[in-house]
Amino acid sequence: MKARIPSQPNRNEMMMRLQKMQEEMQRVQEEVENSEFTASAGGGAVEVTVTGKHEVVKIKMQPDVVDAEDIDMLEDLLLASLNEAIRKANDTMEQSMNSVTGGMNIPGLGGLM
């Protein structure tokens, strides 16, 4: 029994669908990269905003968190809020891409994430 080879129209249709999916993934990627994600630590003592490209665009600190005697705490709060903001950006990118691909791992298209 011979394996069925898809007819040319089916291949063309599949290629068109993949191309549309890739274009949609690029659009979604640009949208997420241009979005901002904010996270805070220490009950709002430190707040950091990053873009979907992981660029820090804003840092806000409450005056009472700046203590020359406890720089370690300020550093920890900055790290925690930076990492959480980046996690939010990554999660949004992943969820957005999954909504386009239906969760499929498509070779050649995954490089957008």
C-alpha positions in Angstrom: 0.0 0.0 0.0 1.4 3.4 -1.0 1.5 6.3 1.3 -0.8 9.1 0.2 1.0 12.2 -1.0 -1.0 15.4 -0.5 -2.1 17.0 -3.7 -0.5 20.3 -4.7 -3.6 22.4 -3.7 -3.4 21.0 -0.2 0.3 21.8 0.1 -0.4 25.3 -1.3 -3.2 25.8 1.2 -1.1 24.6 4.1 1.8 26.9 3.1 -0.6 29.9 2.9 -2.0 29.0 6.3 1.5 28.7 7.8 2.5 32.1 6.2 -0.6 33.7 7.7 0.2 32.2 11.1 3.8 33.5 10.9 2.5 37.0 10.0 0.1 36.9 12.9 2.9 35.7 15.2 5.1 38.6 14.1 2.2 41.1 14.7 1.6 39.6 18.2 5.3 39.7 19.0 5.6 43.4 18.0 2.5 44.2 20.1 3.9 42.5 23.2 7.3 44.0 22.7 5.7 47.5 22.6 3.7 46.8 25.8 4.8 47.7 29.3 4.8 45.4 32.3 4.9 46.6 35.9 5.7 44.8 39.1 6.4 45.9 42.6 8.1 44.5 45.7 8.0 45.3 49.4 4.3 46.1 49.4 4.8 48.7 46.6 8.0 50.2 48.1 9.7 49.6 44.7 8.0 49.4 41.4 9.7 48.6 38.1 8.2 48.9 34.5 9.8 47.0 31.6 8.8 46.6 27.9 8.2 43.3 26.2 11.8 43.6 25.0 12.9 43.6 28.6 14.0 47.2 28.6 13.6 49.0 31.9 11.6 52.2 31.3 10.7 53.2 34.8 11.7 52.6 38.4 9.7 54.2 41.3 10.8 54.0 45.0 9.1 55.1 48.1 11.4 57.6 50.0 11.4 55.5 53.1 12.9 52.5 51.3 16.1 54.4 50.6 18.2 53.7 53.7 21.9 54.1 53.6 22.2 51.6 56.4 20.3 48.9 54.5 21.3 49.0 50.8 21.0 45.2 50.6 17.2 45.5 51.2 16.9 48.0 48.4 18.9 45.9 46.0 16.7 42.8 46.9 13.5 44.8 46.2 14.9 46.0 42.9 15.9 42.5 41.8 12.5 41.1 42.9 10.5 43.7 41.0 12.7 43.5 37.9 12.5 39.8 37.7 8.7 39.8 38.2 8.2 42.4 35.5 10.3 40.4 33.1 8.4 37.2 34.0 5.1 39.0 33.3 6.5 40.1 29.9 7.6 36.5 29.1 4.3 35.0 30.2 2.4 37.4 28.1 4.5 36.7 25.0 4.1 32.9 25.5 0.3 33.1 26.1 0.0 35.4 23.0 2.0 33.1 20.8 0.0 30.1 22.1 -3.2 31.8 21.1 -2.0 32.1 17.6 -0.5 28.6 17.2 -3.0 26.8 19.3 -0.1 25.6 21.4 1.5 23.8 18.5 5.3 23.7 18.3 5.9 24.5 14.6 9.6 24.1 13.5 10.8 27.3 11.9 8.2 29.5 13.4 9.3 29.2 17.0 12.2 31.6 16.6 9.9 34.5 17.0 9.5 34.0 20.7 
